[in-house]
């Protein structure tokens, strides 16, 4: 007999064996939600964000020219501050998701030390894809090297990271970015619950950063697990090179 809350599989087939799962019931809530926003200056578009959006659009143009699918489908796109980790692989551009994204208004209450951990993890990921920085140089985003190497220590460096290519450029259509059901499952309303295109539900981490590991955008083709998130024992891998397949990085 199945445990309470499990999903019945007709014929006793093991989950994942191609059997059709039989949905027994649904579960939901009707409680509205609110978040508290700290007092902050009127929103404006920083030079950091302008530069990030400019290079992100060039990356998306290259993906389109190569016949590759954008991470969250076709445009027109809005750039979501959702932890966009763009890398150049041996076969073209790919976007991963950081363990947490920093919304523009959240930078004003962000802990620089925790944002710096996101920077370090992004730097580890980019180091596993050695084509990335030269490719960004060629597209005119030369500040990438400084962003990845300079520690985040104060409000100015938090702003630079928040509005950078490595946080602020998850390309989403307007419905996918901020839409609500039944028309769309916007990232801002349903994130991490399998409705926004995210790969999976991630558990909360005990370290205060939110997610247990990096989450990737929707996989393309048969490529489903270039980075699996936390390593053995729940620890996030600091050397991401050993967690990425060599053929994905362009390395021998």
N, C-alpha and C positions, 0 to 999 in steps of 0.2 A: 504494500500500500504506500502511495506517495506521501511524503511529509506534507504537513499543512502548509499551504501557500505555494507548493510546487506546481509545475505545469504538466498535465497528463500528456503522455506520448502514446498514441494509439498503437496497439500491437506490441507494446513493451519495447519498442526500438529505443536505442540509446540516443539522447539528444545529440544533434550534430551528425546523425547518420543519414540525413536526407528525409527523415520522417516529418510529416506535417504536424506541428504542435496545435493542440486543441485548446483554444482560449475558453476558460470557464467563466470568468467575470472580469470586471474592470474595477479600478480603484482610483479615486481622485479626491480633490478638495475644492471648496468654494471660497476659501479664505483669501481676501485681497492681500497684497503685500506692499510694504513701503520700506524705503531705505533712508537713513539719515545722512545728509550731505553736509560736510563742513562748509563754513563760509569761505568763499573764494572769489578771486577777481572775475570780472565778466569774461566769458570765454572768447578767446581769439585764436587765430591760426598762427602758430609759431613758425619760425624759420626751420626748425627741426622737422616739423610735420610736413611743411611744404616740400622739403627735400626728400623725405621718406615717401610721400605720395607720388612724387615725380618718378623716383626709381621703381616703385612698385608698379606703376603703370607701364614702364618699359619692360619689366619682368613679365607682366601679363601679356604684353604685345609679343614677346618672344615665345611664350607658351602657345599663344594663338597661332603664330606663324609656323610652329612646329606641329600643329594639329593636336596639342595636348589640352586636356581639360583643366580649367582653373579649379582650385581647391573646393570651392563651394558653388560651382556652376557658372553659367554665363552671366555677363554684365547686363546693364550698367551696374557698377559696383560702388559701394560706400566702403570706406576704410574703417574697420572696427578695431578699437584698442583692445585686442584680445590675445596678445602674446604671439605675434607672427614671427616665426623663426625661418627665414628664407635661406636656403642653401643651394649651391650649384652642384649637382651630382654628375656622374659620368654620362648621364643621359638627359640632362637638362635641369631646369629649376624645380625645386620641391619646397613645400612649406610644412613645417612642423608647428605645433602649438606648445608654448611654454606652460609650465605647471599652473600659472595664473597670469592673466592679463591685467594691466593697470588702466582703468578708465581715466579719462582726462581729469575729472573732478576729484578722483581719489589720490592724485599725486600730492595734494595739499595736506593729507594726513598720513602719507606713506613714510615708513621707516627706511631711511637710506641704507641701513645695513641689510635689510631684507631684499630691497631692490638690487643691491649689489650681488646678492646670491643669485638672483635671476640673470644678472649680467655674466657672472662666472659660468653658469650653466650654459648660457647661450654661446659663450666663447668656447667652451668645451665641444659643443655640438659643431660649431663652424670649423673648429680645428680638425674635425673628422672628415670635413669636405674641403680639401685644399684648393679646389677651383673657385670657391666662393668669393674670397676677397679680391682676387684678380678680376673676376667677372663684375663685381660691384665697382671696382675702380674704373673698368671700361665703360660702365653705365653712368659714371660721374658721381657715384656715392662714395667718395674717398674718405668721408668721416667714419665709415664703418670700423676701420681699424682702431681709431681713437675711442669710439664708443665701447668696443669690446675689451679694450686694454686699460681704460682709465677707471679706477674705482669710483663708485657712486657714494658720495660722502655728504652732500648738501642739497639744498632745494634746486640749485641750478642743474646739477648732474641728474637729479631725479627727473626734472623736466625734460632734459635731453634724452634720457632713456625712455620715458613715457611716450614721447612723440617720435621715437625712432622707428626705423624699418623693423627692428627686432621686437617691437611691441604693438605698434599702431597700425599695421597694414594687413589685417585679415580681410581679404576682399569678399564682400557679401552684397547681394542685391538688397534693396530696401526691405522687402518682406523678410528675408533671412536675417537681416540685421536687427530690426526692431518690430517686426510684425507680430500679430497675435492670432491665435486660433479663432475661428476655423479657417481663415484665409492663409495663414502662414504661422510657422513656429519660430518666431524671432529669437535670436541669441540672447537678447536682453530680457526675455520673459521665460524662456524654457531651457536655458543652457545646461548642458551636461546630462540631460535626461533622454538622450537618444532621439529628440525631436528636432534638434538644430543642425544635424549633420555631423556632430561630434562622434568620434569613433566609439566611445564607451563612457559609462558612468565611472568617474574616478572617485575613490574614497578620499575623505579629508585626511590630510597628513598631520602628524603630531608636532610639526615644526613651525606652525604658524603661517606658512606660506599658502595654505589652501589645498593644493592638489598633491597627490602622492608622486607624480612624475609627469614628464611631458606627454601631451596628447597630440596626436597627429590629426591633420585634417582628413577628410574622407579618402580612403585609399583608392588608387587607380589600378585597374586591371587585377592581376594576381598578387600585387605587392601589398601585403597587409600588415607586416610587422617589422619595419626597419628599426624601430626603437620601441621597446616594450614597456618603458616606464621604469619603476623601481627594480633594483636588482635583488639578489637573495637577501632575505632578512629585512626587506622593505627599504633598503638604503638606496638612495639615488646615485647612479654611477657618475663619478667625477670624470673618469676617462671614458667618454662616450664612444671613442674610436673602436673599442673592443665590443661595443653593443650594436655596431652598425655593420651590415654585410659589406665586405670589401668592394664588391662590384658596384655598390650604390655610391661609393665615395670617389670612384675613379682611380683608387689606388690598386697596385698589383696585389 
